[in-house]
Amino acid sequence: MSAHLGQVQKRYVLAFRQYLEKPDEVALLRAYELGRAALGDGLGVLEMATVHARAMATVLDRPLADAERARLVDAQRNFFVEALSPFELAHRASREANTVLRLLNDMLEGQAKRIAYALHDEAGQLLAFVHLAVARAASDLPPEKVGELNAVQGMLNQVDERLRNLSHELRPPVLEDLGLSPALELLADGVSKRWGLEVTVKAALNHHVPATVETTVYRITQEALTNAAKHARATRAEVDLRQTPHKIVCSVRDDGIGFDDTARRRRSGLGLVEIKERVAALGGVLRVGPNKDRGTDLTVEIPLES
């Protein structure tokens, strides 16, 4: 037992004895305060159960009549429940926070969908009108002036293509039409063409993945690859997606300048913050750290609901 846990044990035994001698609300409040302090110190429910079991063994290690033993068993249950109540409150608060994060994620996805529609359809229509206007203007110009408008047409084509790419990145149609694996393949291809980052994707999905999880994994991979290309100056990246009966695991590995240097360059951005929030909203786990190639490994595990 660690020194800190030993101190918790001593305080717990003392408060437990006081409660057994005088089981009133004041003594129960001590149990609650002990639980709240343990929660603040980073102890978990299993450690508290261990502390309580040892306190039981210490306090009740003496001959007892059946009636007295029954009274003490009931009393210890009340004391233990009160000591665990801060953990229950924290769990409820965390669950409610995750619900809020899920709603925020859904709201952000809805906004992204609307922006993608505006880029693809509305801005695309405006560009089509501009193309027609430029073509009409070219028909009225002498041949020596048409070349300038052709250059304008070329720039308009580039803008059109860029808007289309942005629209697909905000709300990739392939994610809804074909699923996560093809969407990641297209994402990797787009990142490779734009940033010169060589990206390979390995995906092994056995069953249907909920739409919320698909979108979250796609966004996390998108952010991780963008960070690798823009901040870590990576030349290669690997995306590994696999599914077990109970969870989805997605890892992104790059050969960039390393986690510490990359983290300093990301302080002005919200990439990792957004990833943590997305993962937390689904009850998942995020791990980020350096790999043996001096680059960065980012892994998320998201549980699948039954």
C-alpha positions as CSV (number, residue, x, y, z in Angstrom):
1,M,0.0,0.0,0.0
2,S,1.3,3.4,-0.9
3,A,2.0,6.0,1.8
4,H,-0.9,8.2,0.5
5,L,-3.3,5.3,0.5
6,G,-2.2,4.4,3.9
7,Q,-3.1,7.9,5.2
8,V,-6.5,7.6,3.6
9,Q,-6.9,4.2,5.3
10,K,-6.2,5.7,8.7
11,R,-8.6,8.5,8.3
12,Y,-11.2,6.1,7.0
13,V,-10.9,3.7,9.9
14,L,-11.1,6.6,12.4
15,A,-14.3,8.0,10.8
16,F,-15.7,4.5,10.5
17,R,-15.2,3.8,14.2
18,Q,-16.9,7.1,15.1
19,Y,-19.9,6.3,12.9
20,L,-20.3,2.8,14.4
21,E,-20.3,4.3,17.9
22,K,-22.7,7.1,17.0
23,P,-24.4,6.6,13.6
24,D,-25.7,10.1,13.1
25,E,-25.7,12.5,10.2
26,V,-22.5,14.2,11.3
27,A,-20.6,11.0,11.1
28,L,-22.1,10.2,7.7
29,L,-20.9,13.6,6.5
30,R,-17.4,12.6,7.4
31,A,-17.8,9.6,5.1
32,Y,-18.9,11.9,2.3
33,E,-16.0,14.2,2.9
34,L,-13.6,11.3,2.9
35,G,-15.0,10.1,-0.5
36,R,-14.8,13.6,-2.0
37,A,-11.2,14.0,-0.8
38,A,-10.3,10.6,-2.3
39,L,-11.9,11.5,-5.6
40,G,-10.0,14.8,-5.7
41,D,-6.7,12.9,-5.0
42,G,-7.4,10.6,-8.0
43,L,-8.4,7.5,-6.2
44,G,-10.9,5.2,-7.8
45,V,-13.9,3.1,-6.7
46,L,-11.8,-0.1,-6.5
47,E,-9.3,1.6,-4.2
48,M,-12.1,2.9,-2.0
49,A,-13.5,-0.6,-1.8
50,T,-10.1,-1.9,-0.7
51,V,-9.9,0.8,1.9
52,H,-13.4,-0.1,3.2
53,A,-12.7,-3.8,3.3
54,R,-9.6,-3.3,5.3
55,A,-11.4,-1.0,7.6
56,M,-14.1,-3.6,8.1
57,A,-11.5,-6.2,8.9
58,T,-9.9,-3.9,11.4
59,V,-13.0,-2.6,13.2
60,L,-15.0,-5.9,13.3
61,D,-12.1,-8.2,14.2
62,R,-13.6,-9.1,17.6
63,P,-16.2,-11.4,19.0
64,L,-19.7,-10.1,18.4
65,A,-23.2,-11.2,19.2
66,D,-25.4,-11.9,16.2
67,A,-27.7,-8.9,16.8
68,E,-24.6,-6.6,17.2
69,R,-23.0,-8.0,14.1
70,A,-26.2,-7.5,12.0
71,R,-26.4,-3.9,13.3
72,L,-22.8,-3.2,12.3
73,V,-23.2,-4.8,8.9
74,D,-26.1,-2.5,8.2
75,A,-24.2,0.5,9.5
76,Q,-21.1,-0.2,7.4
77,R,-23.2,-0.4,4.3
78,N,-24.6,3.0,4.9
79,F,-21.2,4.4,5.6
80,F,-19.7,2.9,2.5
81,V,-22.5,4.1,0.3
82,E,-22.1,7.6,1.6
83,A,-18.3,7.5,1.0
84,L,-19.0,6.4,-2.6
85,S,-21.6,9.1,-3.3
86,P,-19.1,11.7,-4.6
87,F,-18.0,9.1,-7.2
88,E,-21.6,8.6,-8.3
89,L,-22.1,12.3,-8.6
90,A,-19.0,12.7,-10.6
91,H,-20.0,9.8,-12.9
92,R,-23.4,11.4,-13.5
93,A,-21.8,14.8,-14.2
94,S,-19.4,13.1,-16.6
95,R,-22.3,11.3,-18.4
96,E,-24.3,14.5,-18.7
97,A,-21.2,16.3,-20.0
98,N,-20.7,13.6,-22.6
99,T,-24.3,14.0,-23.6
100,V,-23.8,17.7,-24.1
101,L,-20.6,17.0,-26.2
102,R,-22.6,14.6,-28.4
103,L,-25.2,17.2,-29.0
104,L,-22.5,19.8,-29.8
105,N,-20.8,17.4,-32.2
106,D,-24.1,16.8,-33.9
107,M,-24.7,20.5,-34.2
108,L,-21.2,21.0,-35.6
109,E,-21.8,18.3,-38.2
110,G,-25.1,19.9,-39.1
111,Q,-23.3,23.2,-39.6
112,A,-20.6,21.5,-41.7
113,K,-23.3,20.0,-43.8
114,R,-24.9,23.4,-44.5
115,I,-21.6,25.0,-45.3
116,A,-20.7,22.1,-47.6
117,Y,-24.0,22.6,-49.4
118,A,-23.4,26.3,-49.7
119,L,-19.9,25.7,-51.2
120,H,-20.9,22.9,-53.5
121,D,-24.3,24.1,-54.7
122,E,-24.8,27.8,-54.1
123,A,-21.2,28.9,-54.7
124,G,-21.0,26.4,-57.6
125,Q,-24.0,28.0,-59.3
126,L,-22.5,31.5,-58.9
127,L,-19.3,30.3,-60.5
128,A,-21.3,28.7,-63.4
129,F,-22.9,32.1,-64.0
130,V,-19.5,33.8,-64.0
131,H,-18.2,31.2,-66.5
132,L,-21.1,32.0,-68.8
133,A,-20.6,35.8,-68.4
134,V,-16.9,35.4,-69.2
135,A,-17.7,33.3,-72.2
136,R,-20.2,35.9,-73.5
137,A,-17.6,38.6,-73.0
138,A,-15.0,36.6,-74.9
139,S,-17.3,36.3,-77.9
140,D,-17.5,40.1,-78.1
141,L,-13.7,40.7,-77.9
142,P,-11.1,40.7,-80.6
143,P,-9.0,37.6,-80.8
144,E,-5.9,39.3,-79.3
145,K,-7.9,40.0,-76.1
146,V,-9.5,36.5,-75.7
147,G,-6.3,35.1,-74.2
148,E,-6.7,37.2,-71.1
149,L,-10.2,35.9,-70.5
150,N,-8.9,32.4,-71.1
151,A,-6.6,32.9,-68.2
152,V,-9.5,34.1,-66.1
153,Q,-11.4,31.0,-67.0
154,G,-8.4,28.9,-65.9
155,M,-8.4,30.6,-62.5
156,L,-12.2,30.1,-62.2
157,N,-11.7,26.4,-62.8
158,Q,-9.2,26.3,-60.0
159,V,-11.6,28.0,-57.7
160,D,-14.3,25.6,-58.7
161,E,-12.2,22.6,-58.0
162,R,-11.0,24.0,-54.7
163,L,-14.6,24.7,-53.5
164,R,-15.6,21.2,-54.6
165,N,-12.7,19.6,-52.6
166,L,-13.5,21.7,-49.5
167,S,-17.2,20.7,-49.8
168,H,-16.3,17.0,-49.9
169,E,-13.9,17.4,-46.9
170,L,-16.6,19.1,-44.8
171,R,-19.2,16.5,-45.6
172,P,-17.8,13.7,-47.8
173,P,-20.5,12.1,-49.8
174,V,-18.6,8.9,-49.9
175,L,-18.9,8.6,-46.1
176,E,-22.7,8.4,-46.4
177,D,-22.8,6.5,-49.7
178,L,-20.0,3.9,-49.3
179,G,-18.9,3.9,-45.7
180,L,-15.8,4.7,-43.6
181,S,-13.1,2.7,-45.4
182,P,-13.6,4.2,-48.9
183,A,-13.9,7.7,-47.3
184,L,-10.5,7.3,-45.5
185,E,-9.0,6.1,-48.8
186,L,-10.2,9.3,-50.6
187,L,-9.1,11.4,-47.7
188,A,-5.6,9.9,-47.8
189,D,-5.5,10.5,-51.6
190,G,-6.6,14.2,-51.1
191,V,-4.0,14.8,-48.4
192,S,-1.3,13.2,-50.5
193,K,-2.1,15.4,-53.5
194,R,-2.4,18.6,-51.5
195,W,0.5,18.3,-49.0
196,G,2.8,15.8,-50.7
197,L,2.3,13.5,-47.7
198,E,2.5,9.8,-48.6
199,V,-0.5,8.1,-46.8
200,T,-1.4,4.5,-46.6
201,V,-4.6,3.2,-45.2
202,K,-5.3,-0.3,-43.7
203,A,-8.9,-0.9,-42.7
204,A,-10.5,-4.0,-41.3
205,L,-14.2,-3.5,-40.6
206,N,-16.3,-6.5,-39.9
207,H,-19.7,-5.1,-39.1
208,H,-21.8,-2.0,-39.5
209,V,-20.4,1.0,-37.7
210,P,-22.8,3.7,-36.4
211,A,-22.9,6.9,-38.4
212,T,-21.8,9.0,-35.4
213,V,-18.7,6.8,-34.9
214,E,-17.9,6.9,-38.6
215,T,-18.0,10.7,-38.7
216,T,-15.9,11.0,-35.6
217,V,-13.2,8.6,-36.8
218,Y,-13.2,10.4,-40.2
219,R,-12.8,13.8,-38.5
220,I,-10.1,12.6,-36.2
221,T,-8.1,11.0,-39.0
222,Q,-8.5,14.2,-41.1
223,E,-7.2,16.4,-38.2
224,A,-4.3,14.0,-37.5
225,L,-3.2,13.9,-41.1
226,T,-3.5,17.7,-41.5
227,N,-1.4,18.1,-38.4
228,A,1.2,15.7,-39.6
229,A,1.5,17.5,-43.0
230,K,1.3,21.1,-41.8
231,H,3.0,21.1,-38.4
232,A,5.1,17.9,-38.1
233,R,6.6,18.2,-41.6
234,A,6.1,14.5,-42.1
235,T,6.7,12.7,-45.3
236,R,4.8,9.5,-44.6
237,A,1.8,8.6,-42.5
238,E,-0.1,5.3,-41.8
239,V,-3.7,5.0,-40.9
240,D,-4.7,1.7,-39.3
241,L,-8.4,1.1,-38.7
242,R,-9.7,-2.1,-37.1
243,Q,-12.9,-3.3,-35.4
244,T,-13.4,-5.7,-32.6
245,P,-16.8,-6.8,-31.3
246,H,-16.9,-4.0,-28.8
247,K,-14.9,-1.1,-30.1
248,I,-13.3,0.7,-33.1
249,V,-9.6,1.4,-32.9
250,C,-8.0,4.0,-35.3
251,S,-4.3,4.8,-35.2
252,V,-2.4,7.4,-37.2
253,R,1.4,7.2,-37.3
254,D,3.7,9.7,-38.9
255,D,7.4,10.2,-39.3
256,G,7.5,13.9,-38.5
257,I,9.6,16.0,-36.2
258,G,8.3,14.4,-33.1
259,F,5.6,14.8,-30.5
260,D,7.2,17.5,-28.3
261,D,8.2,19.8,-31.2
262,T,4.9,19.2,-32.9
263,A,2.9,20.0,-29.8
264,R,4.6,23.3,-29.4
265,R,3.7,24.2,-33.0
266,R,0.1,23.2,-32.4
267,R,-0.5,25.4,-29.3
268,S,-2.2,28.0,-31.4
269,G,-4.6,25.5,-32.9
270,L,-7.5,23.5,-31.5
271,G,-6.7,20.2,-33.3
272,L,-6.0,18.0,-30.3
273,V,-8.6,19.8,-28.2
274,E,-11.2,19.0,-30.8
275,I,-10.1,15.4,-31.1
276,K,-10.3,14.9,-27.3
277,E,-13.7,16.4,-27.2
278,R,-15.0,14.2,-30.0
279,V,-13.6,11.1,-28.4
280,A,-14.8,12.0,-24.9
281,A,-18.3,12.6,-26.3
282,L,-18.5,8.9,-27.4
283,G,-16.9,7.5,-24.2
284,G,-13.7,6.7,-26.0
285,V,-10.0,6.9,-25.1
286,L,-7.3,9.0,-26.8
287,R,-3.5,8.2,-26.6
288,V,-0.9,10.5,-28.2
289,G,2.9,10.1,-28.0
290,P,6.2,9.7,-29.8
291,N,7.0,6.6,-31.8
292,K,10.3,4.8,-32.5
293,D,10.7,6.7,-35.8
294,R,10.7,10.1,-34.0
295,G,7.3,10.8,-35.3
296,T,3.9,10.8,-33.5
297,D,1.4,8.0,-32.8
298,L,-2.2,9.0,-32.3
299,T,-4.7,6.2,-31.3
300,V,-8.4,6.5,-30.4
301,E,-10.6,3.7,-29.1
302,I,-14.3,4.2,-29.3
303,P,-16.7,1.7,-27.8
304,L,-19.5,0.3,-29.9
305,E,-23.0,0.2,-28.4
306,S,-24.8,-3.1,-28.3
